[in-house]
Amino acid sequence: MSVVVSGLTKFYGEQKAIDQLNFEIKKGEILGLLGPNGAGKTTTMKILTGFMPASHGTASVCGFDINSDGQEVRKRIGYLPEHNPLYKDMFVREYLHFVCNLMKIKNQKVRIDELIEKIGLSREQHKPISALSKGYRQRVGLAQALIHDPDVLILDEPTSGLDPNQLVEIRNLIREFGKEKTVIFSSHIMQEVQALCDRVIILNKGQLIADDPIEKLANRTKGVKILKLAFANAINPKFLEEIDGVLKIEQKAKNQFELQLNSEKDLRPKIFEEIVNHKAVLVEMQQQKTSVENIFQELTSDV
């Protein structure tokens, strides 16, 4: 395992920020760390990267304990915090040389050339960081996190504030690096999580409330399913309301309806049977997938 977390707990004074977290992450996984503001995501990341100690419990990165082998842990982690701490008066290439010196990296020019090409900074490499757009500053932040070729990449809100084009570019970079490294990233953009992650951990009030592969996360929710129906001719949908498990019917357009269904069983065969019995001509039946956003809201809601 690249990362093993056991009983991790952190207090700020009397406030418990994270409470007995336990999880493991394999090499090559892209893990989404989700939760409302104040759930403990950033605290967890800061503990794993050695920026702050845990109050109780421990964790290991690539077999090295964060408490007793902190220096070895930091060698194996690349970290991009939410507020990208760049020296804006430096030029891009100058800044990366500065980071290389801090990391005592040999063959600096070779490594910097490689990253500049891979991350797409070739046109910007001789500019001051202050002159870059936020998207390119995030690329520089990724370059500094990757400069020492870490095994684990930890990214805290890496796409916050980016425009749609920049978001796609950074997302593609994360996906590419995730092929050979363990990636942990937090995000409030649920579509991004659904597109990128192999697995999702959801925190709420400092506690781990979900840990699932992305394709199995829907099993956590007990909400409703949405079924879209379109007919070739006008119908009275009253007969559909009588089917056990159909909670609500809403007309969306001419001859098009959206049904809210109890999610505990698949009602599509019964609905189709009733449509045939009432001699309605169905042209489309589409069940919407439960989104990560819907599941997140249901699991973290206080209601």
C-alpha positions in Angstrom: 0.0 0.0 0.0 1.2 3.5 -0.8 -0.7 5.1 2.1 -2.0 3.5 5.2 -4.0 5.6 7.8 -4.8 4.1 11.2 -6.9 5.8 13.9 -5.9 9.3 12.7 -7.3 12.0 15.0 -6.6 15.7 15.3 -7.8 18.2 17.9 -7.6 22.0 17.6 -8.0 22.9 21.2 -11.1 21.1 22.3 -12.5 20.9 18.7 -12.0 17.5 17.0 -11.2 18.1 13.4 -10.8 14.5 12.4 -11.9 11.5 14.3 -10.4 8.0 14.1 -9.8 7.8 10.3 -8.8 4.5 8.9 -8.2 3.8 5.2 -5.6 2.5 2.7 -4.6 3.6 -0.8 -2.9 1.4 -3.4 -0.3 2.5 -5.8 -1.8 3.8 -9.0 -5.2 4.8 -7.5 -6.7 8.2 -8.0 -8.6 8.9 -4.7 -11.1 11.8 -4.3 -11.2 13.2 -0.8 -14.6 14.8 -0.4 -16.5 16.6 2.3 -18.3 19.9 3.2 -16.2 22.8 4.4 -14.7 22.0 7.8 -15.1 18.2 7.3 -11.3 17.6 7.8 -10.0 17.2 4.3 -7.2 19.7 4.5 -6.3 18.7 8.0 -5.9 15.1 6.8 -3.7 16.2 3.9 -1.5 18.4 6.1 -0.9 15.5 8.5 0.0 13.1 5.7 2.5 15.6 4.2 4.1 16.4 7.6 2.9 20.0 7.9 1.3 19.2 11.2 1.3 16.3 13.7 -1.7 14.2 14.5 -3.1 14.2 18.1 -3.6 10.4 18.0 -3.1 7.6 15.5 -0.6 7.3 12.8 -0.1 6.9 9.0 2.5 5.5 6.7 3.6 6.5 3.2 5.4 3.9 1.1 6.1 2.0 4.4 7.5 5.0 6.3 5.8 6.2 9.4 4.8 9.9 9.4 5.8 10.3 13.1 9.2 8.5 13.2 10.3 8.8 9.5 9.0 12.2 8.6 12.0 13.1 6.4 11.6 9.9 4.3 7.9 10.5 4.0 8.4 14.0 2.6 10.8 12.6 0.0 8.0 10.5 -1.4 5.2 13.0 -1.4 4.5 15.8 -3.8 2.1 18.4 -2.4 0.1 21.2 -4.0 -1.8 23.1 -1.3 -5.0 24.9 -2.0 -3.3 28.3 -1.9 -0.4 27.7 -4.3 2.6 29.2 -2.5 4.7 30.5 -5.4 7.3 33.2 -5.5 5.7 35.4 -8.0 8.7 37.7 -8.6 10.7 34.7 -9.9 10.6 33.5 -13.5 9.2 30.0 -14.1 12.5 28.3 -14.8 14.3 30.2 -12.1 11.7 29.1 -9.5 12.0 25.4 -10.6 15.8 25.6 -10.2 15.2 27.1 -6.7 12.9 24.1 -5.8 15.5 21.7 -7.2 18.2 23.2 -5.0 15.9 22.8 -1.9 15.3 19.2 -2.9 19.1 18.6 -3.7 18.1 17.2 -7.1 20.9 16.2 -9.5 20.8 16.8 -13.2 18.5 19.8 -12.6 18.3 21.0 -16.2 17.3 17.6 -17.5 14.5 17.2 -14.9 13.2 20.8 -15.4 13.2 20.4 -19.2 11.3 17.1 -18.9 8.6 18.6 -16.6 8.2 21.8 -18.6 7.5 19.7 -21.7 5.2 17.3 -19.9 3.2 19.9 -18.0 2.9 22.3 -21.0 5.0 25.2 -19.7 7.3 25.6 -22.7 5.9 28.9 -23.9 5.7 30.3 -20.4 9.1 29.1 -19.0 10.9 32.5 -19.3 8.0 34.6 -17.9 7.7 35.9 -14.4 5.2 33.9 -12.4 3.3 37.1 -11.7 2.5 37.4 -15.4 0.9 33.9 -15.6 -2.8 33.1 -15.6 -4.1 31.1 -12.7 -4.2 28.0 -14.9 -0.5 28.3 -15.7 0.3 29.1 -12.1 -1.4 25.8 -11.2 0.9 24.1 -13.7 3.9 25.6 -12.1 2.6 24.4 -8.7 2.2 20.9 -10.2 5.8 21.1 -11.5 7.2 21.9 -8.1 5.1 19.1 -6.5 6.5 16.6 -9.1 10.1 17.9 -9.4 11.5 15.2 -7.1 9.5 12.4 -8.8 7.4 11.5 -5.8 5.4 8.2 -5.4 2.4 10.0 -3.9 0.9 13.2 -5.2 -1.4 15.2 -2.8 -3.5 18.0 -4.4 -5.8 20.2 -2.3 -8.4 21.8 -4.6 -6.1 21.8 -7.6 -8.7 23.2 -10.0 -10.3 25.9 -7.7 -10.9 29.1 -9.6 -10.0 27.8 -13.1 -12.0 28.5 -16.2 -13.6 25.5 -18.0 -10.7 25.2 -20.5 -8.0 25.4 -17.7 -10.0 22.9 -15.7 -9.9 20.3 -18.5 -6.2 20.8 -19.0 -5.3 20.3 -15.3 -7.7 17.4 -15.1 -5.9 15.7 -18.0 -2.6 16.2 -16.3 -3.8 14.7 -13.1 -5.2 11.7 -15.0 -1.8 11.2 -16.8 0.2 11.3 -13.6 -2.3 9.0 -11.9 -1.2 6.2 -14.3 2.2 5.9 -12.5 1.6 7.5 -9.1 -0.8 7.4 -6.2 -2.9 10.6 -6.3 -5.0 12.0 -3.5 -7.0 15.2 -4.3 -9.8 17.1 -2.8 -12.4 19.0 -4.8 -15.8 20.6 -4.6 -16.4 20.0 -8.3 -18.4 16.7 -8.3 -18.2 16.2 -12.1 -14.5 16.3 -11.8 -14.5 13.7 -9.1 -16.8 11.5 -11.2 -14.5 11.9 -14.3 -11.2 11.3 -12.5 -11.5 9.1 -9.5 -11.1 5.4 -9.1 -12.3 5.7 -5.6 -14.0 8.2 -3.3 -13.7 8.9 0.5 -16.3 11.2 2.0 -15.6 12.9 5.3 -18.3 14.7 7.4 -17.7 16.4 10.7 -14.3 14.7 10.9 -15.6 11.2 10.4 -15.2 8.9 7.5 -18.8 8.2 6.2 -18.1 6.6 2.8 -15.1 4.7 1.2 -16.1 3.2 -2.1 -15.0 2.7 -5.7 -16.6 5.3 -7.8 -18.9 2.8 -9.6 -20.2 1.4 -6.3 -20.8 4.7 -4.5 -24.4 4.8 -5.6 -25.1 1.8 -3.3 -24.6 4.2 -0.4 -27.7 6.3 -1.1 -31.3 5.4 -0.3 -32.8 8.2 -2.3 -34.8 8.2 -5.5 -34.1 7.2 -9.0 -35.1 9.4 -12.0 -36.6 7.8 -15.1 -37.3 9.8 -18.2 -40.0 8.7 -20.6 -40.9 10.1 -24.0 -44.0 9.0 -26.0 -44.9 9.3 -29.7 -48.4 10.5 -28.8 -50.2 12.4 -26.0 -51.0 10.2 -23.0 -52.6 10.7 -19.6 -49.9 9.5 -17.1 -52.5 8.8 -14.4 -52.0 5.0 -14.8 -48.3 5.4 -14.0 -49.0 7.0 -10.7 -50.8 3.9 -9.6 -47.6 1.8 -9.9 -46.2 0.9 -6.4 -42.9 2.7 -6.1 -43.6 5.6 -8.4 -43.3 8.7 -6.1 -43.9 11.6 -8.5 -44.5 12.3 -12.1 -43.6 15.6 -13.7 -44.3 16.6 -17.4 -41.1 18.2 -18.9 -42.2 18.8 -22.4 -44.8 17.7 -24.9 -45.2 13.9 -24.4 -42.2 13.8 -22.2 -42.3 12.9 -18.5 -39.9 12.5 -15.6 -40.7 9.9 -12.9 -39.2 9.8 -9.4 -39.0 6.2 -8.3 -38.2 4.4 -5.1 -34.6 3.3 -5.5 -34.9 0.0 -3.7 -36.0 -2.0 -6.8 -35.9 -1.7 -10.5 -39.4 -0.6 -11.6 -38.7 -0.4 -15.4 -40.1 -3.8 -16.3 -43.4 -3.0 -14.5 -43.6 0.5 -16.0 -43.0 -0.9 -19.5 -45.7 -3.6 -19.0 -48.2 -0.9 -18.0 -47.3 1.3 -20.9 -48.0 -1.7 -23.3 -51.2 -2.5 -21.5 -52.4 1.1 -22.0 -51.4 0.9 -25.7 -49.1 4.0 -25.4 -46.2 4.2 -27.9 -43.0 4.6 -26.0 -40.0 6.1 -27.9 -37.6 6.6 -25.1 -37.0 5.3 -21.6 -33.8 6.6 -19.9 -32.8 6.1 -16.2 -30.5 8.8 -15.0 -27.4 7.7 -13.2 -27.2 8.8 -9.6 -24.5 11.5 -9.6 -21.7 11.9 -7.1 -23.2 15.3 -6.2 -26.6 13.7 -5.3 -24.9 11.1 -3.1 -22.6 13.6 -1.5 -25.6 15.8 -0.6 -27.5 12.9 0.8 -24.7 11.5 2.9 -23.6 14.9 4.4 -27.0 16.5 4.9 -28.0 17.3 8.4 -31.7 17.1 7.4 
